[in-house]
Amino acid sequence: ASAQRQSGLAGLAKRIDSLARPEAAAELLSGVILIAKGDSILIQRSYGYANWELRAPHTAGSRFNIGSITKPMTQGVIEMLAQEGRIDTLAPVAKYLPGFPSGPKGGQPTVAQLLAHRAGVPFRVTTPLEESTHLTPADIVERVRKRGLLFEPGTRELYSSAGYTCLARLVEVVTGQPFDSALAARVSRPAGMRSATGETGQQLMAGRARGYRLSPGSTKVTVANAPFVDLAFLTGAGDVYATATDMFRFVRAAHANKLGSAAHAALSDTSWTGIYGQTNG
């Protein structure tokens, strides 16, 4: 049975390579593909480069920015603090962040409305130039105060990364620690995500995959450097870096309902099966 299993895995790996290698050779794929069954990683393959200029290849230790997968993690932290009685999700955000804006008709957004993207906070409150500097969650809350809400809380839904950074600041106020520390204690470590980390800006991050974009060339699409962005302005919304193995462990912990019902609901759709992968190309 063991020999048959190994033969099956070898065949699967060969099939993945047959699909992925041509794309990598054409410089259209760069990242890590991980396939698992239950709690077991079956195959993990790396393609392309973490640094294209140095031709430094990806490895299992490559750290990628995971974007908005950060948001279910933030939901988990808020839920845990609510269960401990430290946050009332039905209370106005202004209870925790004094001066938080009201709606055009005076309605005060609640924590639950921030979580559900129904508070009226704009999607972004920063300019591209500002996003190349280091901004804290407190900086983003101040920008939200100045911009105001776009509609009366609860009347519409507008996806808002800035709103989730306000939630990160709320966590900082309630716990008295940086959001990254609260996230590590309540999500990353319990899930076994050994390499997950928040944005470090200009400071070095071991294994960080550089950001790239595809640029039209004279004869073909080519890889080009992406503009530098310090993702601290997306704390709680999209600033986390993690390896493919970290992401697998996060998904498994969510499936096991170890990170709260919100993360479980977001990532435990058992009707879907597929490849958990990360790319930077």
Secondary structure, 3 states (H helix, E strand, C coil): CHHHHHHHHHHHHHHHHHHHHHHHHCCCCCEEEEEEECCEEEEEEEECEEECCCCEECCCCCEEECHHHHHHHHHHHHHHHHHCCCCCCCCEHHHCCCCCCCCCCCCCCEHHHHHCCCCCCCCCCCCCCHHHCCCCHHHHHHHHHHHCCCCCCCCCCCCCHHHHHHHHHHHHHHHCCCHHHHHHHHHHHHHCCCCCECCCCCCCCCCECCCEEEEECCCCEEEEECCCCCHHHHCCCCCCEECHHHHHHHHHHHHCCCCCHHHHHHHCCCCCCCCEEEECC
